[in-house]
Amino acid sequence: MRVSKQSAADVAGLHAGDVIRTINGKGVGSTEELAATVAQIEAGSTVSIVYLIKTQLGWMPKETVIALAK
């Protein structure tokens, strides 16, 4: 929906409109699931995120690793 400037998501290269599919291998199907999954991860932890970006060729998968703020 939006990415706050200087947030872990911003630093990792995520942008508004990107679609997060998994966090640490766990599927994410809605913003509610995303919030619930992130809430279960300890602050300061490093997480792997697989997400989709929209390009001129269609939706393309990308992966990044970020550290959640303490």
QUIPE-V315932 format. One line per field, one symbol per residue. ss: DSSP state (H for helix, E for strand, L for the rest). A space follows every 10 residues. Layout:
BEGIN
ss: ???
END
This chain:
BEGIN
ss: LLLLLLLHHH HHLLLLLLEE EEELLEELLL HHHHHHHHHL LLLLLEEEEE EEEEELLEEE EEEEEEELLL
END
